[in-house]
Amino acid sequence: MKTFDPTLREYVIRAISDDYESLELILESVIGWAVERAGVADKEGTLKALVGLIEDGSAQAYVLGRDARPVDYSESSLDDLWFYVTPNGMKFLKQFQEDWQ
């Protein structure tokens, strides 16, 4: 089976591009896309890709309540965080959208 580590960033940004997503929902999407392409994805690699996107300004962590409130990413509060693409991330995302159709 192929490993899609270099493609995980693409999968993660795709997963958070249309709505706020929890890590659980991101994993579900990313693993599904990897399986469709005879690849593998896991929580560790997916989380690493997500953190990389946050660090380069392509994704943002949020706490959801009445409104989405941007917060700093913290692994200790991972279960309470939701993630969404930033305007910078949308530029990255546009590189791949044609491939998805």
SULRA-V790152 format. One record per residue. RES is the residue in one small letter. PHI is phi in degrees with one decimal (999 if undefined). OMEGA is omega in whole degrees, -180 to 180 (999 if undefined). BURIAL is 1 if it has 16 or more other ideal C-beta (glycine too) atoms within 10 Angstrom, else 0. Layout:
res->(RES | RES)
phi->(PHI | PHI)
omega->(OMEGA | OMEGA)
burial->(BURIAL | BURIAL)
This chain:
res->(m | k | t | f | d | p | t | l | r | e | y | v | i | r | a | i | s | d | d | y | e | s | l | e | l | i | l | e | s | v | i | g | w | a | v | e | r | a | g | v | a | d | k | e | g | t | l | k | a | l | v | g | l | i | e | d | g | s | a | q | a | y | v | l | g | r | d | a | r | p | v | d | y | s | e | s | s | l | d | d | l | w | f | y | v | t | p | n | g | m | k | f | l | k | q | f | q | e | d | w | q)
phi->(999 | -78.3 | -106.0 | -108.2 | -51.8 | -64.5 | -92.9 | -59.1 | -57.4 | -61.5 | -62.8 | -65.6 | -64.6 | -63.2 | -65.1 | -101.6 | -82.2 | -120.1 | -170.0 | -66.6 | -131.0 | -81.6 | -59.3 | -58.8 | -69.7 | -62.0 | -58.8 | -57.6 | -66.9 | -61.2 | -63.7 | -61.6 | -66.0 | -63.5 | -62.4 | -57.9 | -106.3 | 57.2 | -116.0 | -132.3 | -145.5 | -136.2 | -62.8 | -60.1 | -66.7 | -65.9 | -64.2 | -61.3 | -64.3 | -62.1 | -61.9 | -60.7 | -65.4 | -65.9 | -62.8 | -93.1 | 84.2 | -91.2 | -141.0 | -135.4 | -88.9 | -138.7 | -110.5 | -98.3 | -149.3 | -63.8 | -129.3 | -83.8 | -115.2 | -65.2 | -139.4 | -72.3 | -67.9 | -144.3 | -62.2 | -69.0 | -112.5 | -53.6 | -68.3 | -101.3 | -98.7 | -125.5 | -131.5 | -147.0 | -71.1 | -98.5 | -56.6 | -62.0 | -65.9 | -63.4 | -63.6 | -62.5 | -60.5 | -60.8 | -62.2 | -109.9 | -59.4 | -64.3 | -68.0 | -81.9 | -90.5)
omega->(177 | 172 | -176 | -180 | 179 | -177 | -178 | 177 | 179 | -180 | -179 | -179 | 176 | -178 | -177 | -172 | -175 | -179 | 173 | -177 | 174 | 178 | 179 | 179 | 177 | 179 | 180 | 180 | -176 | 180 | 178 | 179 | 178 | -180 | 179 | -178 | 178 | 178 | 178 | 174 | 179 | -177 | -177 | -180 | 180 | 178 | 178 | 178 | 179 | 179 | 176 | 178 | 177 | -178 | 180 | 175 | -180 | 180 | 180 | 174 | -179 | 166 | -179 | 175 | 172 | 177 | 173 | -179 | 179 | 180 | 173 | 177 | 175 | -180 | -179 | 177 | -175 | -178 | -180 | -174 | 173 | -173 | -180 | 180 | 177 | 175 | 176 | 178 | 178 | 177 | 177 | -179 | -177 | 178 | -171 | -173 | 180 | 180 | -176 | -175 | 999)
burial->(0 | 0 | 0 | 1 | 1 | 0 | 1 | 1 | 1 | 1 | 1 | 1 | 1 | 1 | 1 | 1 | 1 | 0 | 0 | 1 | 1 | 0 | 1 | 0 | 0 | 1 | 1 | 0 | 1 | 1 | 1 | 0 | 1 | 1 | 0 | 0 | 0 | 0 | 1 | 0 | 1 | 0 | 0 | 0 | 1 | 1 | 1 | 0 | 1 | 1 | 0 | 0 | 1 | 1 | 0 | 0 | 0 | 1 | 1 | 1 | 1 | 1 | 0 | 0 | 0 | 0 | 0 | 0 | 0 | 0 | 0 | 0 | 0 | 0 | 0 | 0 | 0 | 0 | 0 | 0 | 1 | 1 | 1 | 1 | 1 | 1 | 0 | 0 | 1 | 0 | 0 | 1 | 1 | 0 | 0 | 0 | 0 | 0 | 0 | 0 | 0)
